[in-house]
Amino acid sequence: MTMSAVFDLDKARVRTSFAPASDTYDGLAVLQRSVGTALLEQCPASAEGTVLDLGSGPGFLTDRLL
């Protein structure tokens, strides 16, 4: 198996699996928001470079990262 095969996702299947949770996900992501906010507070305001937001969920911290 090649490395690219590991990341070959069936996007339709992923969408079908996660779509039912999308309506309630944000309301249940209290821990994710809390941890993300705490981590963001530790970043210096003058930080430069590229930031990769893994596990960003609905994008709660995206505006604050920008």
Secondary structure, DSSP 8 states (H G I E B T S, - for coil): --HHHHT---HHHHHHHHGGGHHHHHHH-HHHHHHHHHHHHTS-TT--S----TT-TTTTTHHHH-
